[in-house]
């Protein structure tokens, strides 16, 4: 199990629109066989920055399986217009403790 963390920067004046677009895209992720969780978090100190957290069964489930789907294209069409710069994406695995990404 891995968690994709995508750091997304947007124009904070468009935050409500962006959040609505991500809410619309959430089912696209959750419908993927390898997806185990989904959350969008906003950085309190810098409101133009969001973290998209998606649980995957493996890095390949995200990078290969999901990214080759129409759902990925729909996600980018919904959220992409809000990106100030390309998202910075990393995959992490838990070493100690747990956080539930719902």
N, CA, C and O of each residue as an XYZ file, in Angstrom:
408
protein
N       0.835     -1.174      0.000
C       0.000      0.000      0.000
C       0.883      1.242      0.000
O       1.869      1.327      0.732
N       0.504      2.200     -0.839
C       1.207      3.473     -0.902
C       0.180      4.592     -0.923
O      -0.985      4.390     -1.265
N       0.643      5.775     -0.549
C      -0.187      6.961     -0.647
C       0.459      7.913     -1.631
O       1.626      8.281     -1.490
N      -0.307      8.303     -2.617
C       0.115      9.356     -3.552
C      -0.167     10.682     -2.859
O      -1.272     10.908     -2.366
N       0.826     11.552     -2.824
C       0.624     12.902     -2.308
C       0.950     13.856     -3.450
O       2.095     13.949     -3.893
N      -0.071     14.559     -3.918
C       0.112     15.535     -4.987
C      -0.038     16.927     -4.389
O      -1.096     17.285     -3.871
N       1.026     17.697     -4.468
C       0.991     19.086     -3.999
C       0.509     19.930     -5.176
O       1.164     20.005     -6.215
N      -0.646     20.561     -4.993
C      -1.299     21.311     -6.060
C      -1.399     22.771     -5.653
O      -1.892     23.089     -4.571
N      -0.929     23.656     -6.521
C      -1.018     25.098     -6.271
C      -2.041     25.681     -7.232
O      -2.000     25.442     -8.439
N      -2.964     26.457     -6.659
C      -4.007     27.105     -7.463
C      -4.082     28.584     -7.093
O      -3.419     29.028     -6.156
N      -4.875     29.334     -7.818
C      -5.207     30.710     -7.448
C      -6.223     30.618     -6.311
O      -7.318     30.101     -6.527
N      -5.902     31.102     -5.101
C      -6.823     30.930     -3.974
C      -8.180     31.600     -4.185
O      -9.153     31.240     -3.523
N      -8.255     32.551     -5.083
C      -9.547     33.183     -5.376
C     -10.504     32.206     -6.056
O     -11.710     32.444     -6.106
N      -9.957     31.101     -6.581
C     -10.776     30.105     -7.278
C     -10.921     28.814     -6.454
O     -11.235     27.755     -6.998
N     -10.690     28.914     -5.152
C     -10.687     27.708     -4.317
C     -12.030     26.989     -4.318
O     -12.057     25.759     -4.379
N     -13.126     27.700     -4.253
C     -14.438     27.046     -4.232
C     -14.676     26.271     -5.526
O     -15.195     25.155     -5.495
N     -14.302     26.852     -6.648
C     -14.452     26.168     -7.938
C     -13.565     24.925     -8.001
O     -13.992     23.867     -8.462
N     -12.325     25.069     -7.534
C     -11.392     23.948     -7.543
C     -11.907     22.813     -6.668
O     -11.903     21.655     -7.085
N     -12.345     23.137     -5.470
C     -12.843     22.108     -4.561
C     -14.067     21.405     -5.149
O     -14.223     20.197     -4.976
N     -14.924     22.137     -5.832
C     -16.088     21.522     -6.487
C     -15.642     20.578     -7.607
O     -16.226     19.509     -7.786
N     -14.618     20.967     -8.354
C     -14.105     20.119     -9.433
C     -13.505     18.832     -8.871
O     -13.708     17.756     -9.433
N     -12.769     18.937     -7.768
C     -12.173     17.749     -7.153
C     -13.277     16.850     -6.586
O     -13.187     15.627     -6.692
N     -14.304     17.432     -5.991
C     -15.425     16.631     -5.488
C     -16.096     15.878     -6.635
O     -16.506     14.729     -6.472
N     -16.206     16.519     -7.775
C     -16.786     15.871     -8.949
C     -15.888     14.737     -9.452
O     -16.379     13.734     -9.969
N     -14.579     14.899     -9.298
C     -13.620     13.898     -9.772
C     -13.424     12.740     -8.797
O     -12.953     11.677     -9.202
N     -13.769     12.915     -7.542
C     -13.522     11.867     -6.543
C     -14.027     10.487     -6.973
O     -13.287      9.515     -6.823
N     -15.248     10.351     -7.500
C     -15.712      9.017     -7.917
C     -14.852      8.391     -9.014
O     -14.806      7.166     -9.131
N     -14.178      9.201     -9.811
C     -13.303      8.671    -10.856
C     -12.149      7.889    -10.240
O     -11.743      6.851    -10.762
N     -11.625      8.395     -9.129
C     -10.547      7.711     -8.414
C     -11.082      6.473     -7.692
O     -10.541      5.375     -7.826
N     -12.148      6.672     -6.930
C     -12.674      5.591     -6.091
C     -13.140      4.390     -6.921
O     -13.175      3.268     -6.415
N     -13.493      4.613     -8.177
C     -13.935      3.519     -9.041
C     -12.788      2.658     -9.548
O     -13.014      1.575    -10.087
N     -11.556      3.134     -9.378
C     -10.395      2.379     -9.857
C     -10.122      1.198     -8.939
O     -10.168      1.331     -7.716
N      -9.842      0.054     -9.524
C      -9.621     -1.171     -8.769
C      -8.510     -1.024     -7.721
O      -8.619     -1.600     -6.639
N      -7.454     -0.276     -8.012
C      -6.329     -0.164     -7.094
C      -6.418      0.964     -6.090
O      -5.506      1.131     -5.280
N      -7.493      1.748     -6.116
C      -7.637      2.889     -5.205
C      -8.186      2.421     -3.866
O      -9.171      1.685     -3.812
N      -7.537      2.858     -2.775
C      -7.964      2.460     -1.435
C      -8.440      3.630     -0.573
O      -8.925      3.410      0.537
N      -8.314      4.860     -1.056
C      -8.762      6.010     -0.283
C      -8.516      7.301     -1.039
O      -7.754      7.331     -2.005
N      -9.167      8.369     -0.595
C      -9.094      9.644     -1.305
C      -9.374     10.774     -0.326
O     -10.312     10.688      0.466
N      -8.568     11.839     -0.372
C      -8.811     13.020      0.451
C      -8.152     14.233     -0.201
O      -7.123     14.113     -0.866
N      -8.749     15.384     -0.004
C      -8.149     16.649     -0.418
C      -7.975     17.490      0.829
O      -8.922     17.696      1.588
N      -6.756     17.976      1.039
C      -6.450     18.808      2.203
C      -5.893     20.140      1.730
O      -5.168     20.209      0.737
N      -6.240     21.195      2.453
C      -5.749     22.540      2.131
C      -4.745     22.955      3.191
O      -4.983     22.776      4.386
N      -3.625     23.509      2.755
C      -2.595     23.962      3.698
C      -3.096     25.239      4.373
O      -3.394     26.228      3.704
N      -3.184     25.209      5.676
C      -3.749     26.324      6.443
C      -2.915     27.591      6.274
O      -3.464     28.675      6.075
N      -1.594     27.458      6.351
C      -0.727     28.637      6.292
C      -0.600     29.225      4.888
O      -0.323     30.415      4.738
N      -0.797     28.415      3.881
C      -0.688     28.879      2.492
C      -1.902     28.354      1.721
O      -1.843     27.278      1.126
N      -2.998     29.112      1.733
C      -4.271     28.613      1.199
C      -4.299     28.351     -0.303
O      -5.283     27.815     -0.812
N      -3.261     28.712     -1.006
C      -3.212     28.382     -2.438
C      -2.674     26.970     -2.685
O      -2.651     26.501     -3.823
N      -2.244     26.298     -1.618
C      -1.664     24.958     -1.756
C      -2.599     23.910     -1.161
O      -3.087     24.037     -0.038
N      -2.824     22.884     -1.949
C      -3.620     21.729     -1.533
C      -2.752     20.485     -1.627
O      -1.786     20.438     -2.388
N      -3.113     19.482     -0.841
C      -2.515     18.151     -0.961
C      -3.637     17.185     -1.302
O      -4.600     17.038     -0.550
N      -3.499     16.535     -2.438
C      -4.405     15.463     -2.814
C      -3.760     14.165     -2.353
O      -2.641     13.846     -2.755
N      -4.460     13.421     -1.515
C      -3.946     12.157     -0.982
C      -4.808     11.026     -1.522
O      -6.019     10.990     -1.302
N      -4.168     10.107     -2.229
C      -4.893      8.973     -2.782
C      -4.167      7.701     -2.381
O      -2.975      7.545     -2.645
N      -4.892      6.793     -1.744
C      -4.326      5.502     -1.396
C      -4.394      4.573     -2.598
O      -5.413      4.495     -3.284
N      -3.290      3.868     -2.841
C      -3.209      2.903     -3.939
C      -2.620      1.607     -3.419
O      -1.864      1.607     -2.448
N      -2.968      0.494     -4.068
C      -2.390     -0.788     -3.675
C      -0.920     -0.866     -4.058
O      -0.170     -1.645     -3.471
N      -0.493     -0.060     -5.048
C       0.906     -0.031     -5.483
C       1.150      1.238     -6.289
O       0.207      1.901     -6.719
N       2.414      1.569     -6.488
C       2.762      2.706     -7.342
C       2.258      2.449     -8.758
O       1.773      3.364     -9.424
N       2.372      1.206     -9.216
C       1.926      0.856    -10.568
C       0.425      1.058    -10.740
O      -0.029      1.434    -11.820
N      -0.346      0.812     -9.688
C      -1.793      1.016     -9.765
C      -2.110      2.473    -10.094
O      -3.099      2.763    -10.767
N      -1.268      3.381     -9.618
C      -1.443      4.793     -9.922
C      -0.797      5.162    -11.248
O      -1.466      5.617    -12.177
N       0.519      4.959    -11.322
C       1.289      5.454    -12.473
C       0.985      4.748    -13.782
O       1.044      5.372    -14.842
N       0.664      3.469    -13.736
C       0.427      2.707    -14.967
C      -1.072      2.521    -15.194
O      -1.612      2.948    -16.214
N      -1.736      1.879    -14.231
C      -3.137      1.527    -14.423
C      -4.048      2.758    -14.508
O      -4.764      2.929    -15.495
N      -4.026      3.610    -13.484
C      -4.932      4.768    -13.476
C      -4.591      5.771    -14.564
O      -5.483      6.268    -15.251
N      -3.329      6.068    -14.726
C      -2.947      7.096    -15.695
C      -3.232      6.703    -17.143
O      -3.187      7.556    -18.029
N      -3.521      5.442    -17.396
C      -3.836      5.006    -18.759
C      -5.350      4.965    -19.019
O      -5.792      4.496    -20.069
N      -6.134      5.457    -18.061
C      -7.589      5.371    -18.193
C      -8.211      6.682    -18.652
O      -7.603      7.749    -18.574
N      -9.432      6.563    -19.127
C     -10.242      7.740    -19.455
C     -10.535      8.541    -18.181
O     -10.664      9.764    -18.233
N     -10.639      7.853    -17.042
C     -10.889      8.536    -15.765
C      -9.781      9.537    -15.453
O     -10.055     10.627    -14.951
N      -8.525      9.174    -15.748
C      -7.420     10.105    -15.525
C      -7.573     11.331    -16.416
O      -7.355     12.456    -15.968
N      -7.944     11.121    -17.669
C      -8.154     12.250    -18.591
C      -9.286     13.146    -18.091
O      -9.204     14.370    -18.198
N     -10.333     12.544    -17.552
C     -11.451     13.327    -17.005
C     -11.008     14.117    -15.780
O     -11.397     15.272    -15.612
N     -10.190     13.495    -14.918
C      -9.656     14.182    -13.737
C      -8.873     15.421    -14.156
O      -9.068     16.507    -13.609
N      -7.979     15.245    -15.137
C      -7.163     16.380    -15.581
C      -8.023     17.463    -16.234
O      -7.732     18.650    -16.089
N      -9.065     17.072    -16.942
C      -9.955     18.060    -17.560
C     -10.715     18.865    -16.494
O     -10.963     20.058    -16.669
N     -11.074     18.210    -15.409
C     -11.797     18.889    -14.332
C     -10.884     19.787    -13.501
O     -11.216     20.945    -13.247
N      -9.747     19.261    -13.082
C      -8.884     19.982    -12.138
C      -7.761     20.755    -12.800
O      -7.323     21.780    -12.276
N      -7.288     20.282    -13.938
C      -6.139     20.884    -14.604
C      -6.218     22.376    -14.852
O      -5.212     23.068    -14.693
N      -7.384     22.907    -15.238
C      -7.461     24.349    -15.496
C      -7.149     25.229    -14.279
O      -6.884     26.422    -14.426
N      -7.181     24.642    -13.089
C      -6.918     25.413    -11.873
C      -5.447     25.400    -11.468
O      -5.034     26.208    -10.637
N      -4.650     24.497    -12.039
C      -3.250     24.353    -11.639
C      -2.443     25.574    -12.070
O      -2.442     25.931    -13.248
N      -1.759     26.214    -11.130
C      -0.845     27.311    -11.436
C       0.439     26.759    -12.040
O       1.064     27.390    -12.893
N       0.823     25.562    -11.580
C       1.997     24.850    -12.090
C       1.674     23.358    -12.003
O       0.734     22.975    -11.307
N       2.432     22.518    -12.692
C       2.148     21.085    -12.604
C       2.242     20.590    -11.160
O       3.129     21.017    -10.421
N       1.345     19.701    -10.751
C       1.420     19.160     -9.389
C       2.741     18.433     -9.163
O       3.303     17.831    -10.078
N       3.220     18.504     -7.934
C       4.406     17.754     -7.516
C       3.892     16.483     -6.843
O       3.205     16.559     -5.824
N       4.215     15.324     -7.397
C       3.666     14.062     -6.914
C       4.764     13.162     -6.362
O       5.803     12.966     -6.992
N       4.515     12.622     -5.179
C       5.383     11.613     -4.582
C       4.499     10.476     -4.079
O       3.301     10.652     -3.857
N       5.103      9.326     -3.908
C       4.426      8.175     -3.324
C       5.147      7.828     -2.032
O       6.375      7.753     -1.998
N       4.380      7.617     -0.972
C       4.979      7.294      0.319
C       4.390      6.003      0.859
O       3.243      5.653      0.581
N       5.196      5.312      1.630
C       4.754      4.122      2.351
C       4.945      4.370      3.828
O       5.944      4.961      4.237
N       4.003      3.927      4.630
C       4.064      4.148      6.070
C       5.149      3.291      6.709
O       5.264      2.097      6.434
N       5.933      3.919      7.557
C       6.985      3.230      8.295
C       6.533      2.984      9.737
O       6.710      1.889     10.271
N       5.944      4.020     10.367
C       5.474      3.922     11.748
C       4.107      4.592     11.839
O       3.917      5.675     11.286
N       3.167      3.976     12.517
C       1.866      4.572     12.754
C       0.905      4.374     11.594
O       1.163      3.596     10.675
N      -0.221      5.104     11.656
C      -1.204      5.015     10.574
C      -2.057      6.269     10.536
O      -2.327      6.899     11.559
N      -2.470      6.610      9.330
C      -3.412      7.689      9.089
C      -4.414      7.145      8.091
O      -4.027      6.622      7.046
N      -5.682      7.259      8.395
C      -6.717      6.731      7.515
C      -7.093      7.776      6.493
O      -7.639      8.821      6.848
N      -6.809      7.516      5.217
C      -7.210      8.394      4.109
C      -8.525      7.858      3.601
O      -8.572      6.820      2.940
N      -9.598      8.570      3.912
C     -10.934      8.070      3.580
C     -11.327      8.429      2.201
O     -12.425      8.084      1.762
